[in-house]
């Protein structure tokens, strides 16, 4: 199948033209507030816990106050900070979520019952500090829907007789005549009834090129208009338009986001029963309840609660210095376990822009001469293919002569005079429509994009273009199995099957799914994620729901704020090597986190033996635990420094 672009002058949409913002979706707001509120609470509790402990020590040892007075700050923080933490722990237990912080909750209750308020306050500091550290880089799920809503205009320009009236998007009805100004975002689906121009639909459809729009052409909501005014007939109201459907799929994807078990909880599931068993046995055999508390205090899994978040935050910091933004810390833990890699095509495995791949000159015409004449003329065009032609001329080191009498009327192609030759660049259909045009000289229709070159009224050549694969795509795909243990690699694209097949052959991928809508992508990713953990890499709005459904969603480039919000990781540089760097940083983070956590727990087990035999009281146990924490944290800090090898693709 051949796709032909006609040649009106266009330029990329201006970033400065921003649509009016709309309110954040109510569904998102409902999820968003409690999460952010709890993050703030844990940070405040951690700060107040530290202040209460310091105040207790000052009153007790500085002012020699009585225990009743010096314990007041501790009682205050146990009431104001400990109770909210215990409430959250209770909710988890009710849901049968037994994490690494369960021991801490039991220790708080026991310390209060036994009057060991300092030990209880230290545990409150440990728990809230771990929560605060981990929430440092957490993202809110609603930001995706908010970004989607903000991208859409809040008004449409409706044509009523001789006037153009701004109306709310919700007031647009099927059959309305709307005007879309240059660089505006199309508000609803419709059909062009007046005007001729280009629209960028790449973020929505996966097609990498700007598409010609003329009378009778369909337009979709969310597409970015080019430089000319278009008048459309609305065929859908805003609520039923393509963009609204993507938002609906996004909400559904948000509600069914996979719940991943964290590394700390996996280790805590083993460690917690062991610690409780030791504490209970110490109480039974000694008959002293204080030993139960002492064991629990030193058993409080702070290497899990502190060292792992610090290793994660250090890795997030390292990623940021490498132009990799980690928006959801859990992806650092999960990427090493992903076994299926799913890639979008346009802008992910490709550069997202056309490249001249074939020059087919007619008999009697020289390939280099044709390229020279065409490139000289294309210097005066803003068509998407102009850059590809000029890039090919630059690679061939061609000196370009001046062009004169240059003109580019909508739908008629680019014309001019170069070195005494009348040159025209047009489409296959426009050339065949001309009287006397000989279609037998044209090559067979093929995939990709095409333009026809006419020199001195004679067919001279056909130029073919494709969205070229990134230079590193093939080596990157090839190394995923042996280096990162991926078992399956596939392309899932909204582009045409012929284009996806062409790219798959170039980069070495055998499993493809072409012409996929956002809904189909979402369903496919969910099905694959049910079989094995998945990595999804994309760059367009049509990738956002699938990114959220995957175990790890990754966005390449800065093309779409919606995609960046949906992804757990955003690669700011347009390079797959950065994806490989992230995998290396993640693998190293996991090793360091396990060293810190397992090493810290091993030292805690030794401490538990001393506490169980009566050699450590609760406060001494808390201090010993703090020393273990410092060692674990110091080791965890290594994650912030770059490893020797950053990528091997």
Residue pairs with C-beta under 8 A, 6 or more apart in sequence:
1 445
1 447
1 496
1 498
2 428
2 445
2 446
2 447
2 448
2 449
2 450
3 209
3 448
3 449
3 450
3 496
4 427
4 428
4 429
4 449
4 450
4 451
5 209
5 210
5 211
5 212
5 383
5 384
5 385
5 427
5 449
5 451
6 212
6 214
6 410
6 411
6 413
6 427
6 430
7 381
7 383
7 408
7 411
7 412
7 413
7 414
7 425
7 426
7 427
7 451
8 196
8 197
8 198
8 212
8 226
8 228
8 383
8 408
8 410
8 411
9 227
9 381
9 382
9 383
9 408
10 197
10 198
10 210
10 226
10 227
10 382
10 383
10 384
11 226
11 227
11 382
12 200
13 183
13 200
13 224
13 225
13 226
14 183
17 183
17 184
19 150
19 151
19 152
19 153
19 154
19 184
19 185
20 153
20 154
20 155
21 149
21 150
21 154
22 149
22 150
22 152
22 154
23 149
24 32
24 142
24 145
24 146
24 149
25 142
25 145
25 146
25 149
25 247
25 251
27 142
27 145
27 251
27 254
28 141
28 142
28 143
28 144
28 145
28 146
28 251
28 254
29 142
31 140
31 141
31 142
31 254
32 140
32 141
32 142
35 138
35 140
35 141
36 140
38 88
38 135
39 131
39 132
39 135
39 138
41 84
42 128
42 131
42 132
42 135
43 128
43 132
43 135
45 77
45 80
45 81
45 84
45 85
45 124
45 128
45 132
46 125
46 128
46 129
46 131
46 132
48 77
48 80
48 81
49 77
49 81
49 121
49 124
49 125
49 128
49 129
50 125
51 73
52 73
52 74
52 76
52 77
52 121
53 73
53 74
53 77
53 118
53 121
53 122
53 125
55 73
56 70
56 71
56 73
56 74
56 118
56 121
59 65
59 69
59 70
59 72
59 73
60 67
60 70
71 117
74 117
74 118
74 120
74 121
75 117
77 121
77 124
78 108
78 112
78 117
78 120
78 121
78 124
81 124
81 128
82 108
82 112
82 120
82 124
85 104
85 105
85 108
85 124
85 127
85 128
86 105
86 108
86 109
89 101
89 102
89 104
89 105
90 105
92 98
92 99
92 102
93 102
97 265
98 268
98 269
98 272
99 262
99 264
99 265
99 268
99 269
100 264
100 265
100 267
100 268
100 271
100 272
100 301
100 304
100 305
101 127
101 130
101 268
101 301
101 305
102 268
102 272
103 268
103 271
103 272
103 275
103 276
103 296
103 299
103 300
103 301
104 123
104 126
104 127
104 300
104 301
104 305
105 127
106 276
106 296
107 119
107 120
107 123
107 293
107 296
107 297
107 299
107 300
108 120
108 123
108 124
108 127
110 116
110 289
110 292
110 293
110 296
111 117
111 119
111 120
111 123
111 293
111 297
111 618
112 120
114 289
114 290
114 293
114 618
116 290
116 293
116 618
116 619
118 619
118 622
119 293
119 297
119 618
119 619
119 621
119 622
122 297
122 622
122 626
123 297
123 300
123 622
126 300
126 302
126 305
126 306
126 625
126 629
127 305
129 305
129 306
130 302
130 304
130 305
130 306
130 309
133 306
133 309
133 310
133 313
134 309
134 312
134 329
136 309
136 313
137 312
137 313
137 316
137 326
137 327
137 328
137 329
138 328
138 329
139 327
139 328
139 565
141 254
141 257
142 254
143 565
144 250
144 254
144 544
144 548
144 562
144 565
144 566
145 247
145 250
145 251
145 254
146 565
147 561
147 562
147 564
147 565
148 243
148 246
148 247
148 250
148 541
148 544
148 562
149 247
150 561
151 185
151 222
151 541
151 561
151 562
152 169
152 185
152 187
152 221
152 222
152 243
153 169
153 184
153 185
153 187
154 168
154 169
155 166
155 167
155 168
155 169
155 187
156 166
156 167
156 168
156 169
156 171
156 172
156 176
156 178
156 187
156 188
156 238
157 164
157 165
157 166
157 178
157 179
157 180
157 181
158 164
158 165
158 166
158 167
158 171
158 172
158 176
158 177
158 178
158 179
159 165
159 177
159 178
159 179
159 231
164 179
169 187
169 188
169 238
170 238
170 239
172 178
172 187
172 188
172 234
172 237
172 238
173 234
173 237
174 234
174 235
174 236
174 237
175 233
175 234
176 233
176 234
177 193
177 231
177 232
177 233
177 234
178 187
178 188
178 190
178 231
178 232
178 233
178 234
179 229
179 230
179 231
179 232
180 186
180 187
180 219
180 225
180 229
180 230
180 231
180 232
181 225
181 229
182 225
182 226
182 227
182 228
182 229
183 224
183 225
183 226
183 227
184 224
184 225
185 222
185 223
185 224
185 225
186 199
186 219
186 220
186 221
186 222
186 223
186 224
186 225
186 232
187 221
187 238
187 241
188 221
188 234
188 235
188 236
188 237
188 238
188 241
189 218
189 219
189 220
189 221
189 234
189 235
189 236
189 240
189 241
189 242
190 218
190 219
190 232
190 233
190 234
190 235
190 236
191 216
191 217
191 218
191 219
191 232
191 233
191 235
192 213
192 214
192 215
192 216
192 217
192 218
192 219
192 230
192 231
192 232
192 233
193 215
193 231
193 232
193 233
194 215
194 230
194 231
195 213
195 214
195 215
195 228
195 229
195 230
195 231
196 212
196 213
196 214
196 215
196 228
196 410
196 411
197 212
197 213
197 225
197 226
197 227
197 228
197 229
197 230
197 410
198 210
198 211
198 212
198 213
198 225
198 226
198 227
198 228
198 384
199 210
199 211
199 213
199 219
199 223
199 224
199 225
199 226
199 230
200 210
200 211
200 223
200 224
200 226
201 207
201 211
201 220
201 223
202 208
202 209
202 210
202 346
202 347
202 352
202 540
203 222
203 540
203 541
203 542
203 559
203 560
203 562
203 563
204 220
204 222
204 223
204 242
204 243
204 246
204 494
204 540
204 541
204 542
205 220
205 494
205 495
205 542
206 344
206 345
206 346
206 493
206 494
206 495
206 516
206 540
206 542
207 346
207 494
207 495
207 496
208 345
208 346
208 347
208 350
208 352
208 353
208 354
208 467
208 495
209 354
209 384
209 449
209 467
210 226
210 384
211 217
213 219
213 230
214 410
214 411
218 235
219 230
219 232
220 241
220 242
220 243
221 236
221 238
221 241
221 242
221 243
221 244
222 241
222 242
222 243
222 246
222 541
227 382
228 410
236 242
238 244
245 518
245 519
246 518
246 541
246 542
246 544
246 545
249 518
249 519
249 522
249 545
250 544
250 545
250 548
250 566
252 522
252 545
253 522
253 545
253 546
253 548
253 549
254 548
256 526
256 549
257 548
257 549
258 529
258 549
258 551
260 330
260 333
260 334
260 551
262 330
262 333
263 308
263 333
263 590
263 593
263 594
263 597
264 301
264 304
264 305
264 308
264 597
267 301
267 304
267 597
267 598
267 601
268 301
268 304
271 299
271 301
271 304
271 601
272 301
274 605
275 295
275 296
275 299
275 301
275 604
275 608
276 296
278 295
278 299
278 605
278 608
278 609
278 612
279 291
279 292
279 295
279 296
279 299
279 608
279 612
280 292
281 612
282 291
282 292
282 294
282 295
282 611
282 612
282 613
283 289
283 291
283 292
286 612
286 614
288 614
290 617
290 618
291 611
291 612
291 614
293 618
294 611
294 612
294 616
294 617
294 618
294 620
294 621
295 608
295 611
295 612
295 621
297 611
297 618
297 621
297 622
297 625
298 604
298 607
298 608
298 610
298 611
298 616
298 621
298 622
298 624
298 625
299 604
299 607
299 608
300 625
301 600
301 601
301 604
302 600
302 625
302 626
302 628
302 629
302 632
303 596
303 597
303 599
303 600
303 601
303 604
303 628
303 629
303 632
304 597
304 600
304 601
306 629
306 632
306 633
306 636
307 593
307 596
307 597
307 600
307 629
307 632
307 633
307 635
307 636
308 593
308 596
308 597
308 636
309 329
310 596
310 633
310 636
310 637
310 639
311 589
311 592
311 593
311 596
311 636
311 639
312 329
312 332
312 333
312 589
312 593
312 639
313 329
313 640
314 589
314 636
314 637
314 638
314 639
314 640
314 641
315 326
315 332
315 585
315 586
315 588
315 589
315 639
315 640
316 326
316 329
316 332
317 640
318 585
318 639
318 640
318 641
318 642
319 325
319 326
319 569
319 582
319 585
320 326
321 642
322 578
322 581
322 585
322 642
322 646
323 571
323 572
323 573
323 578
324 569
324 570
324 571
324 572
324 578
324 581
324 582
324 585
325 564
325 569
325 570
325 572
326 332
326 568
326 569
327 564
327 565
327 567
327 568
327 569
327 570
328 568
328 569
330 568
331 552
331 553
331 554
331 568
331 569
331 586
332 585
332 586
332 589
332 590
333 586
333 589
333 590
333 593
334 533
334 551
334 552
335 535
335 552
335 582
335 583
335 586
336 484
336 583
336 586
336 587
336 590
337 533
337 551
338 486
338 532
338 533
338 534
338 535
338 551
338 552
339 485
339 486
339 487
339 488
339 532
339 533
339 534
340 486
340 487
340 488
340 489
340 490
340 528
340 529
340 531
340 532
340 533
340 534
340 535
341 480
341 486
341 488
341 489
341 490
341 534
341 535
341 537
342 490
342 491
342 492
342 524
342 525
342 528
342 534
342 535
342 536
342 537
342 546
342 550
343 349
343 489
343 490
343 491
343 492
343 509
343 536
343 537
343 538
344 491
344 492
344 493
344 536
344 537
344 538
344 539
344 540
344 543
345 467
345 491
345 493
345 495
345 499
345 500
345 503
346 352
346 467
346 493
346 494
346 495
346 539
346 540
347 538
347 539
347 540
347 556
347 557
347 559
347 574
348 537
348 538
348 539
348 556
349 469
349 470
349 473
349 477
349 491
349 503
349 507
349 576
350 467
350 468
350 469
350 470
350 473
350 503
351 467
351 468
351 469
351 470
351 574
352 467
352 539
352 559
353 384
353 387
353 388
353 467
353 468
354 384
354 385
354 387
354 388
354 449
354 465
354 466
354 467
354 468
355 388
355 391
355 392
355 465
355 466
355 467
355 468
356 388
356 389
356 391
356 392
356 463
356 464
356 465
357 448
357 464
357 465
357 466
357 468
358 462
358 463
358 464
359 367
359 370
359 371
359 461
359 463
359 464
360 443
360 461
360 462
360 463
360 464
361 367
361 370
361 460
361 461
362 441
362 458
362 459
362 460
362 461
363 441
365 455
365 460
365 461
367 461
368 396
368 398
370 453
370 455
370 460
370 461
371 389
371 392
371 393
371 396
371 398
372 393
372 398
372 399
372 400
372 401
372 418
373 418
373 419
373 421
373 423
373 453
373 455
374 389
374 423
374 425
374 453
374 461
374 463
375 389
375 390
375 392
375 393
375 398
375 400
376 400
376 401
376 402
376 403
376 418
376 419
376 423
377 403
377 406
377 414
377 415
377 416
377 418
377 423
377 425
378 385
378 386
378 389
378 390
378 414
378 425
379 386
379 390
379 400
379 403
380 403
380 406
380 408
380 414
380 416
381 408
381 414
383 408
383 414
385 449
385 451
385 463
385 465
388 465
389 463
393 400
401 418
401 419
402 418
403 416
403 417
403 418
403 423
404 416
404 417
404 418
405 415
405 416
405 417
406 414
406 415
406 416
407 414
407 415
407 416
408 414
408 415
411 430
412 426
412 430
413 424
413 425
413 426
413 427
413 430
414 424
414 425
414 426
415 422
415 423
415 424
415 425
416 422
416 423
417 423
421 455
421 456
422 455
422 456
422 457
423 453
423 454
423 455
424 453
424 454
424 455
425 451
425 452
425 453
425 454
426 451
426 452
426 454
427 450
427 451
427 452
428 442
428 445
428 450
428 452
428 462
430 452
431 437
431 442
431 452
431 454
431 459
432 439
432 442
437 459
438 459
441 459
442 452
442 459
442 462
443 462
446 464
447 466
447 496
447 498
447 499
447 502
448 464
448 465
448 466
448 498
448 499
448 502
449 464
449 465
449 466
450 462
450 463
450 464
450 465
451 462
451 463
451 465
452 459
452 461
452 462
452 463
453 459
453 460
453 461
453 462
453 463
454 460
466 499
466 502
467 499
467 503
469 503
469 506
469 507
470 476
470 575
470 576
472 575
472 576
472 577
472 649
473 506
473 507
473 576
474 506
474 507
474 508
475 649
476 576
476 577
476 579
476 580
476 649
477 489
477 507
477 508
477 509
478 508
479 580
479 648
479 649
480 486
480 489
481 487
481 489
483 648
483 649
484 583
486 535
487 532
488 511
488 528
488 532
489 509
489 511
490 509
490 511
490 512
490 513
491 500
491 503
491 504
491 509
491 511
491 512
491 513
491 514
492 512
492 513
492 516
492 521
492 524
492 525
492 546
493 499
493 500
493 512
493 513
493 514
493 515
493 516
494 515
494 516
494 517
494 518
494 521
494 540
494 542
495 514
495 515
496 514
496 515
497 512
497 514
497 515
499 514
500 512
500 514
501 512
501 514
504 510
504 512
513 520
513 524
516 524
517 542
518 541
518 542
518 543
518 544
518 545
518 546
519 545
521 542
521 543
521 545
521 546
522 545
522 546
522 549
524 546
525 534
525 536
525 546
525 549
525 550
526 549
528 534
529 549
529 550
529 551
533 551
533 552
534 550
534 551
534 552
535 550
535 551
535 552
535 554
536 543
536 546
536 547
536 549
536 550
536 552
536 553
536 554
537 554
537 555
537 556
537 579
538 544
538 546
538 547
538 553
538 554
538 555
538 556
538 563
539 555
539 556
539 557
539 559
539 560
539 563
540 559
540 560
540 563
541 560
541 562
541 563
543 555
543 563
543 566
544 560
544 562
544 563
544 565
544 566
544 567
545 566
546 553
547 553
547 554
547 555
547 563
547 566
547 567
547 568
548 566
552 568
552 569
553 566
553 567
553 568
553 569
554 567
554 568
554 569
554 570
554 571
554 579
554 582
555 563
555 564
555 566
555 567
555 569
555 570
555 571
556 571
556 574
556 575
556 576
556 578
556 579
557 571
557 572
557 573
557 574
558 564
558 570
558 572
564 570
569 582
571 578
571 579
571 582
572 578
576 649
577 647
577 649
580 646
580 647
580 648
580 649
581 646
581 647
584 643
584 645
584 646
584 647
584 648
585 643
585 646
588 639
588 643
589 639
592 635
592 636
592 638
592 639
593 636
593 639
595 635
596 632
596 633
596 635
596 636
597 632
599 631
599 632
599 635
600 628
600 629
600 631
600 632
603 628
603 631
604 625
604 628
607 616
607 621
607 624
607 625
607 628
610 616
611 621
616 624
